[in-house]
Amino acid sequence: MTEIIREFVVKEEARGRFELAFGPGGAWSRLFGRAPGFRGATLLRDTQDRRRYLLVEVWDTEAQRARAWADHASEHAALDADLADWCEARTELGAFTMLAQAAVRPLRGGH
């Protein structure tokens, strides 16, 4: 699996629109929701700076992601135009592969 992580700094007045577009059931998920290899996206908001967000997309492979972007280029361009109006900064932090995942065990005795 490949996880693509992007950082956005969103204008205060655009935060609601941004959250609707990139949150559950938003335009971003609908755009790629049926694309082969797309496993979903998670939108995170910084606890200290309410205008800073991370978007984590999960794909089976980088090739499937590239194909989906090519297949939906016009729709992506329209959403990208909205982002240009909503954001002060946009940065793709990179593509990452999960090496390990820690499992959390429940505490015994309520401690």
ABEGO torsion letter per residue (X at the ends): XBBBBBBBBBBAAAAAAAAAAABBGBAAAAAAAABBGBAEBBBBBBAABAABBBBBBBBABAAAAAAAAAAAAAAAAAAAAAAAAABABBBBAEBBBBABBBBBBBBBGGX
